[in-house]
Amino acid sequence: MKVLVSLMVRSLGSIGREIAEMRLSGPRSGACLRSSVSVALAVAAALGLALDLPWWAGISAFVSSQVPLPASLNRGTLRIAGTVAGAVAAYGLMPFVIYDQVAFSLALMAFGALGVLGLVVSRRGYAWLFLGITANLVLLAAVADPPSGLRIAANRITEVAVGTAIAVAVALAIAPDVKAAPQAPAPGWSVVLSPQSPALSYALRAGFTVMLVPLVWNWLQLPGPAQMAITVVAVMAVPVVSGDPTQDRRQVIDRSLHRMLGCLLGGLAGLACLALSVTAFLPWLALLVAGVWIGAHVQASERGVGYAGTQGAVVFIVTLVQSAGPPTSLLPGIDRFVGIIGGLAMLMAVSALIWPDAQGSEQR
């Protein structure tokens, strides 16, 4: 416990120093501007199109704007392709699982595991990740209203396409065309068959956690299953597997702590903005731009807290952006915030309880 408290205190100090050093000009300002403009335009477009989840378009724009231009084009293509595949797969599966709790839970687990496994082993891993995320989003949203399944699937595709396309367009307009750092080659699907590879068990743990989310949330009657599904898949779908279970568990828990910290700060900032009761569109959009700018600045940190900045910006968007325009109530933001934090707490508990220990790994 002392180690966790010490990590949190150091991380908070680093985030505070990053914010104190923030400037409107300098090497980071271009990336912050690109992210903020992309999110603002994506959210405005999603609201204009009356899409169900305008915040999902904003998140898509934010994530797609975080890499140099060539990588942004490639990542945007993979994100859209994976989203389309996941929405189509979920819609095709609905008649067979939507009224069967066991089949529905197994489908969530399968999509979660497949998305994580594809991210770890495939050179097109980003597409596999969003196949899994989108399929679970569509299923979780459709379970409450099965007849609207086609509309839900179409909206998820449109939200991601709008956010990604706007981020790429902004990058083409104002981003420097720099060469992206080379990535390590993906091991390929053949490693799944190797008993020495941790990829399959890693993915199954992620899928199992995703499967538990709606069951636990229904049992506790808590809000936000869709947001929790995103949280669980996104945290577990970080390719940190190294073959050493103890090291992998520590890295996932460390990143989960940074994610928890970022979510707390971003969510509280979003709720503070909601408490201002800003209902005019342009002032509300200015608040959104300011919060995303700060998150993007912290994300570029060299003090080891960049992941907290990423998650803070994402949760700030989720909290501040609601369905029809500037929010008129704190309650939806509180529900989303509680759902995300609850999902993170559950993920950390599952990771700590079911991750195999190093001794067991050595005996195998």
N, C-alpha and C positions, 0 to 999 in steps of 0.2 A: 504493500500500500504506500509506503514511503517513497518507493521508486516512482510510482504513478503520480503521486502528488508533486514530486520534484520535477518530473517531466512536464506536467501541466504548468507549473509555475515558470519554468524556463521558457516554455513555448509562449505563454502569455507575455512574458518580458520581451521575447523576440518580436512578437506581433506588434507590441506597443512601439518598439524601436522602428520597425518598418513603417508604421503609420506616421510616426514623428518625422521620418526622413522623406515622406512623400512630397513630390513636387509636380507642378503642372508641365514642366519641361524636363528634359533629360532622357537618358537611354530607355527608361521604362515607359515614358509617357506615350510613345507611339502605340505600344501594345495595349496600354490601358484605354487609349482613345478608340482603337479598333474594336476592342471588346465592348466598350460602353455603347458606341454607335450601333454596332451589330445587334446588341440586345434590345436597345430602344426601338430600332426599326422593325425587328422581328416581332416584338410584342405588339407594336402599333399595327403591323400587318395582320397578325393573328386576331386582334380585336376587330379590325375592319372586316375580316372574313367570318367573324362570329364563330371561331373554332372553340371546341370544348375546353381545351387546356392551353391557353395562350402562354402560360409559364413554361410549358414544354417546348414551345417554339423559341422562347427566350433562352432556355438552357441549351438547346441545340445550337443556337447562334453563339453563345458564350464558349462552349466547348470547341466548336469548329473554328473559332477565331484565335485559338491558343497556340497555333503552330505556324511556321513560315508558309508562304504562299504555295509552293509546289505540294508540300505535305497537306496543306489545307484543302486543296483540290482533291487529292487522293482520299483523305479522310472523309470529306464530304460525300464523295461518291460511295464509299463503303458504308457510311452511316445510312444513306438513303436506301441503298440496296438491301442492307440488313433489315431496315425498318419495313420495307415492302414485303420482304420474305417472311418476317415474323408476323405481320398483320394478316397476310394471306394464309399462313399456316394456322394461326389461331382461329381465324374465321372458318376455315375448312374443318377444324376439329370441334368446333362448338357443338354441333348436334350430338356428338358422341360423349361429351364430358360435362356440358353445362348443367345438366340435371342430376349428375352422379357425383357425389362428394368425393368418393375414393378416386374415380377416374380424373376428376378435376385436380385433386391434390397431386396425383402422379404426373399429370400434364405440366403443372407448375414446376415440379421437381425436374422433369425431363428438359423443359425449355431452359430453366436456370442452369442446369449442369451442362447442357449442350453449348450455351452461350459462353460460359466460363472456359470450358474445354477448348472450344474453337479459338478463343482469345489467346490461350496459352500455347497452342500447338500450331495454329495456322498462320500463314503469311497474310491472310485476309481476316485476321482475328477480329478486327474492329467491326466488320460486317456480322460475324458470328455473335459477337457480344450484343449487338443491337437487334439481331434476330431474337435472341432470348429475352431481352428486356421488353421489346415491343410485344411479343407474344404474351408475356405475362401481364403487361399493362392492359392489353385488349381483353384477355380472359377475366382479369379481376374487375374491370369496368363492366363487362357484359354480364357477369353473373347476377348482378342486381336488376338487369333489364335485358334479357336475352333477345327480344325482337329488335333491339337497336344495335345488334352486333355489327352489321355491315356499316352503319354510320360511324360507330366507334372506330372500327378498323380504318375507314377512309380518313377520319379526322386525325388519327395518330400518324398516318402517312403524310398528310398535308402539313401538320404542325412541324414535323421534322424537316420536310422538304422546304418549307418557308424559312425556318430558322437557318438551316444549312446554306440555302441559296443566298440569303442575304449576307451571311458571314463571308461567303466566298466572294460575293460582289464587292463588299467593303474592302476585303483583302486585295482584290484586283485594283481597286481605286486608290488605296492609300498605304498598303503594306509594301515594304521593301521586298524585292524578289531575291531572297537569300537562300542558300543551299541548306537544307535540313541536315541535322546530324544523322549519320548512318545508324540504322537500328540493327541489333543482333538478329541473325537469321532465325526464323521460326523452326523448331525441331521437326515439324511435320506430324501428320496423323499416325504414322507408324509407331510413334513412341507410346501411344495408348496401349499397345499390345505388350510393351516391355514391363516385366514385373518390377524393374528397378525405377521406373518412372513414377513420380508422385502426381502426375497431371490428372489421372483419372480419379484418384481418391480426393484430390483437391477440388475437382469439379463436382463430385458427388456430395461433398460436404456443403458446397455452395447451394446446390440444388435442394438438398435436404432442408437447409435454413430457409430458402424461399418457400418451400412447401409448408413449413410450420407457421409462416407469418400470418396468413388469413385465419388459420385455426386458432392461434393464440389470440389474435385481435378480436375474433368473434366471441371467444370465450370471455375475454375481459371487457367486451363491448367498447373498444377504443376506436378512435377515428383514424382515417388515413391509410387504408390498405394499399392503395396504388402507390402512394409516396413511399411507404415502407418497402414495397417490392423493388422500387428503383434503388433505394438505399442499400438493401441487402445485396442485390446483384452487383451494384457499382463498387461496393467495398470489397466483396469477395472476388470480383473479377479484376484484381490487380495481379499481374503475372509475377509473383514473387517466389514461386516454387523453386527451390534450389536442390531438393533431394534430402535436405536435412530438416526433419519435421519440427525440431525444436526451434531452429532458426526461422523457418517459415511461420510458425505460430507467433513468434515474437514480432516479426515484421508486420503481420496482419494486425496484431493487437496494437502495436505502435501506431500504425496508420489509422486504425479505428479510433484511437485516442485523439489523434490530430483531427480526424473527421468529426468526432464528437465536439471537440473544442471549436472547430470552424462552424459547425452547425449551430452551436449555442450562440456564438457571437453574431453570425449572420441572421439567425432567427430573432434574437433579441433586438438587433438593429432594425429588422423589418417590422417587428411589432412596435418599436418606438416610432417608426415612421407612420405606421397605421394609426397610432394614438394621436398623431397630429391632425387627423381627420381632414386630410387634403383631398378634396373631391374634384378640383379643377384638373383637367387632363395634363396640361403642360407642366405645372408645378409637380404633379405626381410623377411624370416622366423624368423630370429633373432629379427627383429623389432616387429614382431607379438608376439613372446614369451615375450618380454620385456613389451609391453603394457598390455597383459593379466595378467602377473605377478603383475603389479601395481594395476590393477583393482581388482584382487583377494585379494591383501593385504588390500586395502581399504574396500572391501566387508566384511572382518572379523572385522571391526572396532567396538569398544564398545562405540563410541562417537555419535552413532545415524545416521551415514552417510553411513552405509553399502550398502543400496539400491542404492545410487549414484555410488558406486564402481561397483556393478553388472551391472547397465545400461551403465556405462562408458566403461566397457570391451565389452559388447555386441555391442555397436555402434562403438567402435574401430575396432572390427572384421568386421562388416558390411562395414565400410568405407575402410579398408585396403585390404580386400580380394575381388577380382573381379573374373571374369568368367574363365580366362584361365591361370592365373599364376600371377607373379609380375605385378602390374599395370603399365601402360605406360601413363596414363592421369589422371589429377585431376578431370575431369568433372564427371565421374560416381560416385566418392566419394562425390562430392559436391551435386549431385542429390539425393543420398541416404540420406545424412545429412539433406538437406532441407526437404525431404519427412518425415523423422522421427520427426524433430522439428515441422513441420506443423501439423502432426498428434497429437502430444502432446498438442499443443496450442488449437487445436480444441476440444480435449477431455476435457481439463480444462474448456473451455468455456461452453460446453454442461453440464458438471457436475455442474457448478456454476449456470446455468440458469434454468435447469429443475429439480434439486433435490428438493424434497418437504421439506418445512420448518418444524421445530419442532412443531409450533402451529397447522399446518394442521394435523400433526400426532396425536397430543393430541386430537383434535376434533373428529378424526376417532375412 
